[in-house]
Amino acid sequence: MSSSQPPAESPAAVRRRSLLPPSYERQHGHARRVELAADRPIRERNKISYRFNHWPIWIWVFFIAPGPLTFDLFERGFDLRMAAWLGVVLVGTGIAGLRGRLPGVEPRPYIIRFTEDRPNPLYRRVCYTLAWSEVVAFAVLNAAGLAYAIATGAWRLRQMYDVAYFPIVITIWILGALGQLPRVKRSTQGEGHERRYFYGSVWAVCIAQPVLWFLWRALPRNMASDTLKLAIFVGILAYVGNLARRGLLPRTRPIVPGELAVSD
């Protein structure tokens, strides 16, 4: 079957997914569903509302970049240090957004053809590298902290953030600078597949982290509770990651290349 022709699927089935780009049952690697680039609308410009709605995403990404400070936020609540840092982030991302230097906040979409070997702008590489570093660091440190507590009976997660957070994120930053991360490569040619790995990781961590925070607040700190927390945390990461691998979550489906498309 030609990759540019959708498989036979009833119009009613497509309409039921009208809030999202149409997807089709088709095995493509590990994914069970694909999107066709030809189905995605072509925009000459991004609406003001579209650009504004993407701004809070990057506010959050930059705000939580200092991991130990973010740990204090969830442990003790908002304070003057966080207010000052939030002010810096608001000004910085606001200026970048007005200049069209944040992904999704550009005046017009940057990526139009998924097969086009087009340079990946520096601002996209910086933003997605930072997001990757946080996804990896928070997941690794929280799992490691729980494992340490189970093994030793001592809770040392705050100390682990102080010692290990920045070595982890700096390692990811170096990989990003070398173009070794999905969505951070020097070319946007593989965007139709690379975004799957990014959004799959974001889905998994953004679901697992709030659940873990709730369990950390609700359950006592003992071996049985910590074991349950770790099992649930890792279980959510694995389950949601597998859904993303199979293309069953929004923005985790392969986009069949060869047609015009707009990337978010």
C-alpha positions as CSV (number, residue, x, y, z in Angstrom):
1,M,0.0,0.0,0.0
2,S,1.3,3.4,-0.9
3,S,2.2,5.5,2.2
4,S,0.3,8.5,0.8
5,Q,-3.0,6.7,0.7
6,P,-4.9,6.1,3.9
7,P,-6.2,2.6,4.6
8,A,-9.9,2.0,4.3
9,E,-11.5,3.3,7.5
10,S,-15.0,4.6,7.9
11,P,-15.5,8.4,7.9
12,A,-17.4,8.1,11.1
13,A,-14.4,6.6,12.8
14,V,-12.2,9.5,11.6
15,R,-14.8,12.0,12.8
16,R,-14.8,10.5,16.3
17,R,-11.2,11.6,16.5
18,S,-11.8,15.0,15.1
19,L,-10.3,16.8,18.1
20,L,-6.9,15.3,17.1
21,P,-5.3,14.8,13.7
22,P,-6.8,11.8,12.0
23,S,-5.0,8.5,12.6
24,Y,-5.3,5.1,11.0
25,E,-4.8,1.5,11.9
26,R,-1.5,0.5,10.3
27,Q,1.5,-1.3,11.7
28,H,4.5,0.9,11.4
29,G,7.4,-0.5,13.4
30,H,6.1,-0.8,16.9
31,A,3.3,1.6,16.4
32,R,-0.2,0.4,15.7
33,R,-1.6,3.7,14.4
34,V,-0.1,6.3,12.1
35,E,-0.9,9.8,11.0
36,L,-0.7,11.0,7.4
37,A,1.1,14.3,6.8
38,A,-1.4,15.1,4.1
39,D,-4.2,15.2,6.7
40,R,-2.6,17.9,8.7
41,P,-3.7,21.4,7.9
42,I,-1.1,23.8,6.5
43,R,-0.9,27.2,8.3
44,E,0.9,30.2,6.9
45,R,0.8,31.8,10.4
46,N,0.1,30.7,13.9
47,K,-2.9,32.4,15.6
48,I,-2.2,34.6,18.6
49,S,-4.1,32.2,20.8
50,Y,-2.0,29.3,19.6
51,R,1.2,31.1,20.3
52,F,0.0,32.3,23.7
53,N,-1.2,28.8,24.7
54,H,2.3,27.4,24.1
55,W,4.0,30.0,26.2
56,P,3.1,28.5,29.7
57,I,4.6,25.2,28.6
58,W,8.0,26.9,28.3
59,I,7.5,29.0,31.4
60,W,7.2,25.7,33.3
61,V,10.1,24.0,31.5
62,F,12.5,26.9,32.4
63,F,11.0,27.4,35.9
64,I,11.7,23.8,37.0
65,A,15.2,23.8,35.5
66,P,16.9,24.3,38.9
67,G,16.0,20.9,40.2
68,P,16.9,21.4,43.9
69,L,14.8,24.6,44.0
70,T,11.9,22.6,42.4
71,F,12.3,19.9,45.1
72,D,11.8,22.6,47.7
73,L,8.8,23.9,45.9
74,F,7.0,20.5,46.2
75,E,8.3,19.8,49.7
76,R,7.7,23.2,51.4
77,G,5.8,25.4,49.0
78,F,6.4,28.7,47.1
79,D,8.8,31.2,48.6
80,L,10.6,34.4,47.7
81,R,13.5,32.6,45.9
82,M,10.9,30.9,43.6
83,A,9.1,34.2,43.1
84,A,12.3,35.9,42.0
85,W,13.2,33.0,39.7
86,L,9.7,32.9,38.2
87,G,10.0,36.6,37.5
88,V,13.2,36.0,35.6
89,V,11.6,33.2,33.6
90,L,8.5,35.2,32.7
91,V,10.6,38.1,31.4
92,G,13.0,35.8,29.5
93,T,10.4,33.5,27.9
94,G,8.2,36.5,27.2
95,I,10.9,38.3,25.2
96,A,11.8,35.0,23.4
97,G,8.1,34.4,22.6
98,L,7.6,37.9,21.2
99,R,10.7,37.3,19.0
100,G,9.3,33.9,17.9
101,R,12.1,32.0,19.6
102,L,10.1,29.4,21.5
103,P,8.7,26.2,19.9
104,G,5.1,26.7,19.1
105,V,5.3,30.4,19.8
106,E,6.7,31.3,16.3
107,P,4.7,33.7,14.1
108,R,4.5,30.8,11.5
109,P,5.3,27.1,11.8
110,Y,8.9,26.3,11.2
111,I,8.6,22.7,10.0
112,I,6.4,22.2,7.0
113,R,7.9,19.2,5.2
114,F,8.9,16.2,7.4
115,T,11.3,14.9,4.8
116,E,13.0,18.2,4.2
117,D,16.6,18.4,5.4
118,R,16.3,21.7,7.1
119,P,18.5,23.2,9.8
120,N,17.1,22.9,13.3
121,P,17.2,26.4,14.8
122,L,19.2,27.0,17.9
123,Y,16.2,28.0,20.0
124,R,14.5,24.7,19.3
125,R,17.5,22.7,20.1
126,V,18.0,24.6,23.4
127,C,14.4,24.3,24.5
128,Y,14.0,20.6,23.7
129,T,17.4,19.8,25.3
130,L,16.3,21.5,28.5
131,A,13.0,19.6,28.5
132,W,14.9,16.3,27.9
133,S,17.2,17.0,30.7
134,E,14.4,17.5,33.2
135,V,12.4,14.5,32.0
136,V,15.5,12.3,32.5
137,A,16.8,13.8,35.8
138,F,13.5,13.9,37.7
139,A,12.6,10.4,36.8
140,V,16.0,8.9,37.5
141,L,16.5,10.8,40.8
142,N,13.0,10.0,42.2
143,A,13.4,6.3,41.3
144,A,16.9,6.2,42.8
145,G,15.8,8.0,46.0
146,L,13.0,5.5,46.6
147,A,15.4,2.6,45.8
148,Y,17.9,4.0,48.3
149,A,15.3,4.4,51.0
150,I,14.1,0.8,50.5
151,A,17.6,-0.5,50.7
152,T,18.9,1.5,53.6
153,G,15.8,2.8,55.5
154,A,17.1,6.3,55.2
155,W,15.5,9.1,53.1
156,R,18.2,11.0,51.2
157,L,16.4,12.3,48.2
158,R,17.1,15.9,48.9
159,Q,20.8,15.2,49.2
160,M,20.7,13.2,46.0
161,Y,19.2,16.2,44.2
162,D,22.0,18.5,45.5
163,V,24.7,16.1,44.4
164,A,23.4,14.5,41.2
165,Y,20.8,16.7,39.6
166,F,23.2,19.0,37.7
167,P,25.7,16.3,36.7
168,I,22.7,14.5,35.1
169,V,21.3,17.5,33.3
170,I,24.7,18.8,32.1
171,T,25.3,15.4,30.6
172,I,22.0,15.7,28.7
173,W,22.9,19.2,27.7
174,I,26.2,18.0,26.2
175,L,24.3,15.3,24.2
176,G,21.9,18.0,23.0
177,A,24.8,20.2,21.9
178,L,26.2,17.3,20.0
179,G,22.8,16.7,18.3
180,Q,22.4,13.3,19.8
181,L,18.8,13.7,21.1
182,P,15.4,13.4,19.3
183,R,14.2,16.8,18.2
184,V,17.6,18.3,19.0
185,K,19.5,17.0,15.9
186,R,21.0,19.4,13.5
187,S,18.3,18.6,10.9
188,T,14.5,18.5,11.3
189,Q,14.3,15.7,8.7
190,G,13.3,13.0,11.2
191,E,10.8,15.1,13.1
192,G,7.9,12.8,12.1
193,H,9.4,10.0,14.2
194,E,11.6,11.8,16.6
195,R,8.7,13.7,18.2
196,R,7.3,10.3,19.2
197,Y,10.1,9.6,21.6
198,F,9.9,13.1,23.1
199,Y,6.2,13.2,23.7
200,G,6.1,9.6,24.8
201,S,8.7,10.4,27.5
202,V,6.8,13.6,28.5
203,W,3.5,11.7,28.8
204,A,5.1,9.0,31.0
205,V,6.9,11.4,33.3
206,C,4.2,14.0,33.6
207,I,1.7,11.3,34.6
208,A,4.0,9.4,37.0
209,Q,5.4,12.4,38.8
210,P,2.1,13.9,40.1
211,V,1.0,10.4,41.2
212,L,4.3,9.9,43.1
213,W,4.0,13.3,44.7
214,F,0.5,12.5,45.9
215,L,1.7,9.1,47.3
216,W,4.6,10.8,48.9
217,R,2.2,13.1,50.7
218,A,-0.4,10.5,51.5
219,L,1.6,7.5,52.6
220,P,4.0,7.2,55.5
221,R,7.7,6.8,54.9
222,N,8.6,3.2,55.6
223,M,9.9,0.3,53.6
224,A,6.4,-1.0,52.7
225,S,5.1,2.3,51.5
226,D,8.3,3.2,49.7
227,T,8.2,-0.1,47.9
228,L,4.7,0.6,46.8
229,K,5.6,4.1,45.7
230,L,8.5,2.8,43.6
231,A,6.4,0.0,42.1
232,I,3.6,2.4,41.1
233,F,6.0,5.0,39.8
234,V,8.0,2.6,37.6
235,G,4.8,0.8,36.6
236,I,3.3,4.1,35.3
237,L,6.5,4.9,33.4
238,A,6.6,1.5,31.8
239,Y,2.8,1.3,31.0
240,V,2.5,4.8,29.5
241,G,5.8,4.4,27.7
242,N,4.5,1.3,26.1
243,L,1.3,3.1,25.0
244,A,3.5,5.7,23.4
245,R,5.7,3.1,21.7
246,R,2.6,1.6,20.2
247,G,1.4,5.0,19.0
248,L,-1.7,5.0,21.1
249,L,-1.3,8.4,22.7
250,P,-1.6,11.9,21.1
251,R,1.6,13.0,19.3
252,T,3.2,9.6,19.6
253,R,2.0,8.2,16.3
254,P,4.4,8.1,13.3
255,I,3.7,10.7,10.7
256,V,4.1,9.1,7.3
257,P,6.5,11.4,5.4
258,G,6.3,12.7,1.9
259,E,3.5,15.2,2.2
260,L,3.2,18.7,3.5
261,A,2.6,18.9,7.2
262,V,2.8,21.2,10.2
263,S,4.7,20.1,13.3
264,D,3.7,21.2,16.8
